[in-house]
Amino acid sequence: MCILCPDGKTLLPGVQKADPTKKLRIATIFSYAANEAEPDADLLDEENSEDTSALDQTARDFLDAAIQDYNKMFHTNYSMDGDRFQNYYKNVSLRMMNKELDLLIVVNMFLTGFDATTLNTLWVDKNLKIHGLIQTFSRTNRILNSIKTFGNIVCFRNLQKRVDAAISLFGDKNAGGIVLLQKFEAYYDGYVDDEGKKHPGYVDMIAELMEKFPLTDPQIIGEQNQKDFIALFGAILRMRNLLQSFDEFKGKELITERDLQNYLGRYQDLRDEWRERRKNKTLEDITDDIVFEVELIKQVEINIDYILLLVKKYHDTHCTDKEVLITIHNAIDASPELRSKKALIETFIAGINDVDDVMNEWHKYVAEERERQLKEIIHEEWLK
């Protein structure tokens, strides 16, 4: 048995969900009596896996009930009969790729001939080996973007020796330790590899950030200093993304949310500045080695609801708490989405009066501003 989980919905072993009020969307699919298989059997041929005739009555009843639950969930009309089961297979495949399912429980299915880069986590309870192991693990190990750079695999069997043997056979015999993540402490505190090379950990990176680029300095002066900051903060964003897959990281971030937003604001200020300088060719050395982790910035996105909560807090102090105002400005600067709306938000804050509902007032303000700007464009461009 294997359980697949799409990216963005990573669940802890034990299948816990952040919001207990929301029901998990779970589906299952299999087409043979799993308990009759040999304990060490390799994968079956999936081309013939859509035939349910080999199932005993108990298995047929269970799968039929699962398909009926699926039909209720998605308002479909599938069954175990011939083409309708094949269409169920195809529909489940499509919904997995579109992240419409939270969990998919499979037995020798969806492990070959199925490719979805959004798959994030795989729970394995089967003695996989050789090419079957590689194919199964590959379901989650497709790189999607800078956020999903690896897959999570939770094994209920000890497959370490089989993993090393499979990697040795199909890849590099010395790659066994490379494809597997290190322990949390290695990334958090740093580690020395087999060749004696020191890899700095998250603790080292944060210490270097605080020492070299303190927030007490109003700005980062000098092209080389800016390059160093961009490289270091990008490495921190990548490391945080990796560490967040470990439960141990919670409460050990070493940087407050406010300071992180301040650094994000600086990071994006430099991104805007460098983009403009490259456009105008004012950079002395136009290099391609400076990479801004845009996807990782979006991962720590600050939405308008958060800003409006701060606006309400500021409004409740009769617009006297300047610390809240600074927090609002920092949060806007840290968000790629809200930076483009900075003038709109600041005008709203400046003009807000005694209101009962800040959220409704914001939506009303945005609608009026959209209408005003639309009329302005129509008038300026002589449009109907």
C-alpha positions in Angstrom: 0.0 0.0 0.0 1.1 3.5 -0.8 -0.4 6.9 0.1 0.2 9.9 -2.1 -0.2 13.6 -1.1 -0.1 16.7 -3.3 2.3 19.6 -2.8 1.0 22.4 -0.5 -0.9 19.9 1.6 1.9 18.1 3.4 0.5 16.2 6.3 2.5 14.8 9.2 2.8 11.0 9.7 -0.4 10.2 11.5 -2.2 12.4 9.0 -2.9 15.5 11.0 -4.5 18.5 9.3 -3.9 22.1 10.4 -7.6 23.0 10.3 -9.6 20.2 11.9 -12.9 21.7 10.7 -12.1 20.9 7.1 -12.6 17.3 5.9 -9.8 15.6 4.0 -10.6 14.6 0.4 -9.5 11.0 0.3 -9.7 8.5 -2.6 -8.5 5.0 -3.1 -8.0 2.7 -6.1 -6.8 -0.9 -6.5 -7.6 -3.8 -8.7 -6.3 -7.0 -7.1 -6.4 -8.7 -3.8 -3.4 -7.0 -2.0 -3.2 -9.6 0.8 -2.7 -12.4 -1.6 0.5 -10.9 -3.1 3.9 -12.2 -2.1 5.5 -10.0 0.7 8.5 -9.2 -1.5 6.7 -9.0 -4.8 7.8 -6.3 -7.2 5.4 -4.0 -9.0 2.7 -5.5 -11.2 2.2 -4.3 -14.8 -0.1 -1.2 -14.6 -1.3 -1.7 -18.1 -3.4 -4.6 -16.8 -4.3 -2.9 -13.5 -7.7 -1.6 -14.5 -9.2 -5.1 -14.3 -11.1 -5.7 -11.0 -12.2 -9.2 -11.8 -9.5 -10.7 -9.5 -10.9 -9.0 -6.4 -12.7 -11.1 -3.8 -16.1 -10.0 -2.6 -14.9 -8.2 0.5 -12.4 -6.2 -1.5 -15.1 -5.5 -4.2 -17.6 -4.2 -1.6 -14.9 -1.9 0.0 -13.8 -0.5 -3.4 -17.4 0.0 -4.5 -18.2 1.9 -1.3 -15.1 4.1 -1.8 -16.1 4.9 -5.4 -19.6 5.8 -4.2 -18.1 8.2 -1.6 -15.9 9.7 -4.4 -19.1 10.2 -6.6 -20.8 12.0 -3.8 -17.7 14.2 -3.2 -17.3 15.2 -6.8 -20.8 14.7 -8.2 -19.6 12.0 -10.6 -21.1 8.6 -11.6 -18.3 6.0 -11.7 -18.4 2.3 -10.8 -16.2 -0.9 -11.0 -17.7 -1.9 -14.3 -15.4 -1.9 -17.4 -15.1 1.5 -19.0 -16.6 3.3 -16.0 -13.7 2.0 -13.8 -11.2 3.1 -16.4 -12.8 6.5 -16.4 -12.6 6.5 -12.6 -8.9 5.8 -12.9 -8.4 8.7 -15.3 -10.5 11.1 -13.3 -8.6 10.3 -10.1 -5.3 10.9 -12.0 -6.5 14.3 -13.2 -7.7 15.4 -9.7 -4.4 14.4 -8.2 -2.5 16.5 -10.7 -4.8 19.4 -10.0 -4.4 19.0 -6.2 -8.1 18.4 -5.7 -7.4 15.4 -3.5 -5.6 15.5 -0.2 -4.7 11.8 0.0 -4.8 8.9 -2.5 -4.4 5.3 -1.2 -3.2 2.9 -3.9 -2.1 -0.7 -4.2 0.3 -1.2 -7.1 -1.3 1.7 -9.0 -0.3 5.2 -9.9 3.3 4.2 -9.4 4.4 3.8 -13.0 3.2 5.8 -16.0 1.9 8.6 -13.8 3.7 11.9 -13.5 2.5 14.8 -11.3 5.2 17.3 -10.2 2.7 18.5 -7.4 3.0 15.2 -5.5 4.8 16.0 -2.3 4.6 13.1 0.2 4.5 9.4 -0.1 3.7 6.9 2.7 5.0 3.4 1.8 4.0 0.1 3.4 5.4 -2.3 0.9 8.7 -4.1 0.5 9.7 -2.4 -2.7 12.9 -3.2 -4.5 15.0 -2.5 -7.6 13.1 -0.7 -10.4 9.8 -0.8 -8.6 11.4 1.2 -5.7 12.9 3.8 -8.0 9.6 4.2 -9.9 7.6 4.5 -6.8 9.9 7.0 -5.0 10.0 9.0 -8.3 6.3 9.8 -7.9 7.2 12.5 -5.3 10.7 13.5 -6.3 9.8 15.6 -9.3 11.2 19.1 -8.8 8.4 21.6 -9.3 10.0 25.0 -8.4 12.2 26.5 -5.8 9.7 25.7 -3.1 9.3 22.0 -3.9 12.9 20.9 -4.4 12.5 17.4 -3.1 9.8 14.9 -2.1 9.0 13.5 1.4 8.9 9.7 1.8 7.7 8.1 5.0 8.5 4.3 5.1 6.8 1.8 7.4 9.3 -0.8 6.3 13.1 -0.6 6.6 14.1 0.0 3.0 17.5 1.6 3.5 19.5 -1.2 2.0 17.1 -1.6 -0.9 17.3 2.1 -1.6 21.1 2.1 -1.7 21.1 -1.1 -3.9 18.6 0.4 -6.3 20.4 3.7 -6.6 23.7 1.9 -7.1 22.2 -0.2 -9.9 20.4 2.5 -11.8 22.6 5.5 -11.0 25.8 6.2 -9.0 27.0 3.5 -6.6 28.2 6.3 -4.3 25.0 8.3 -4.4 23.1 6.6 -1.6 23.7 9.3 0.9 23.3 12.1 -1.6 19.6 11.5 -2.5 18.5 11.3 1.1 18.1 14.3 3.3 20.4 14.8 6.3 19.0 15.0 9.8 17.5 18.3 11.1 20.6 19.1 13.2 22.8 18.9 10.1 20.9 21.7 8.3 20.2 23.7 11.4 23.7 23.6 13.0 25.8 22.8 9.9 27.8 19.7 9.1 31.1 18.4 7.6 30.8 16.0 4.6 32.9 13.0 3.9 35.4 15.1 2.0 35.9 17.4 5.0 34.0 20.3 3.5 32.1 22.4 6.0 28.5 23.2 5.2 27.1 26.2 7.2 23.8 25.6 8.9 20.8 27.9 9.4 22.3 29.1 12.8 25.5 30.3 11.0 23.5 32.0 8.2 21.3 34.0 10.6 24.3 35.0 12.7 26.1 36.2 9.5 23.0 38.1 8.4 22.7 39.9 11.8 26.4 40.7 11.9 27.0 41.9 8.4 23.6 43.4 7.5 22.0 44.7 10.8 18.7 46.3 10.5 20.1 49.3 12.3 21.9 50.3 9.1 19.5 52.3 7.0 20.6 50.7 3.7 23.2 48.4 2.1 25.9 50.4 0.4 28.1 49.1 -2.4 27.5 46.7 -5.2 29.5 43.9 -3.7 27.8 44.2 -0.3 24.4 44.1 -2.1 25.5 41.0 -4.0 26.6 39.4 -0.7 23.3 40.2 1.0 21.3 38.9 -2.0 23.2 35.6 -2.0 23.0 35.2 1.8 19.4 36.0 2.2 18.5 33.8 -0.8 20.4 30.9 0.9 18.4 31.6 4.1 15.1 31.5 2.3 16.1 28.2 0.7 17.2 26.8 4.0 14.0 27.9 5.8 12.0 26.2 3.0 13.9 22.9 3.7 13.8 23.2 7.5 10.0 23.7 7.5 9.6 20.1 6.4 11.0 19.2 9.9 8.7 19.4 13.0 11.7 20.4 15.1 12.1 23.8 13.3 9.0 25.2 15.0 10.0 27.8 17.6 13.6 27.8 16.5 13.5 30.4 13.7 16.0 32.7 15.4 14.4 35.8 13.8 11.2 37.6 14.6 8.4 37.9 12.0 8.9 41.6 12.0 12.6 41.4 11.4 12.0 38.8 8.6 9.6 41.2 7.0 12.2 44.0 7.2 14.8 41.9 5.5 12.3 40.8 2.9 11.6 44.4 2.2 15.3 45.2 1.7 15.6 42.1 -0.5 12.8 43.2 -2.8 14.0 46.8 -2.8 17.3 45.5 -4.2 15.4 43.3 -6.6 13.6 46.3 -8.0 16.7 48.4 -8.0 18.8 45.8 -9.8 16.1 45.1 -12.3 15.9 48.9 -13.1 19.7 49.2 -13.3 20.0 46.2 -15.7 17.2 47.7 -17.8 19.1 51.0 -18.1 22.5 49.2 -18.3 23.9 51.2 -15.4 25.5 48.2 -13.7 29.2 48.1 -14.2 29.2 44.3 -14.2 26.1 42.8 -15.6 26.2 39.3 -14.1 23.8 36.3 -14.4 24.8 34.8 -11.0 22.5 37.0 -9.0 19.3 35.1 -8.5 16.3 36.4 -6.5 14.2 33.7 -4.9 10.8 35.0 -6.1 8.9 31.8 -5.4 10.2 31.6 -1.9 9.3 35.2 -1.2 5.7 34.4 -2.3 5.7 31.5 0.2 5.9 33.9 3.1 3.3 36.1 1.4 1.4 38.6 3.5 -2.1 39.0 2.3 -4.5 42.1 2.4 -6.5 40.5 5.3 -3.4 40.7 7.5 -2.8 44.3 6.5 -6.4 45.2 7.2 -6.2 43.7 10.7 -3.3 46.0 11.4 -5.2 48.9 9.9 -8.1 48.1 12.3 -5.6 47.9 15.2 -4.2 51.3 14.2 -7.7 52.8 13.8 -8.7 51.5 17.3 -5.8 53.5 18.8 -7.4 56.6 17.1 -4.4 56.6 14.7 -1.9 57.4 17.4 0.1 54.1 17.6 2.9 54.8 15.1 4.5 51.4 15.8 1.5 49.7 14.2 1.9 52.1 11.2 5.6 51.1 10.8 4.6 47.4 11.0 2.0 48.1 8.2 4.6 49.8 6.0 7.2 47.0 6.6 4.6 44.3 5.8 3.6 46.0 2.5 7.3 46.3 1.5 7.8 42.6 2.2 5.0 41.4 0.0 5.5 41.2 -3.8 1.8 41.4 -4.3 1.1 44.3 -2.1 4.1 46.5 -3.1 2.3 47.3 -6.3 -0.7 48.5 -4.3 1.3 50.5 -1.8 0.0 53.9 -2.8 -3.6 52.6 -2.8 -3.3 51.2 0.7 -1.5 54.2 2.2 -4.1 56.6 0.8 -6.8 54.4 2.3 -5.1 54.4 5.7 -4.6 58.2 5.6 -8.3 58.9 4.8 -10.0 56.4 7.0 -12.3 57.9 9.6 -14.6 56.4 12.2 -16.0 53.2 10.7 -17.5 50.1 12.2 -16.1 47.6 9.7 -12.6 48.3 8.2 -12.9 45.3 5.8 -16.2 46.6 4.3 -14.8 50.1 4.1 -11.7 48.8 2.2 -13.8 46.9 -0.4 -16.0 50.0 -0.9 -12.9 52.2 -1.2 -11.3 49.8 -3.8 -14.5 49.7 -5.9 -14.8 53.5 -5.9 -11.1 53.9 -6.8 -11.4 51.4 -9.6 -14.4 53.2 -11.0 -12.6 56.6 -10.7 -9.5 55.3 -12.5 -11.5 53.7 -15.2 -13.3 56.9 -16.0 -10.0 58.7 -16.0 -8.5 56.3 -18.5 -11.7 56.6 -20.7 -11.5 60.4 -20.6 -7.7 60.6 -21.3 -7.7 58.1 -24.1 -11.0 59.3 -25.7 -12.7 55.9 -25.3 -16.3 55.0 -25.1 
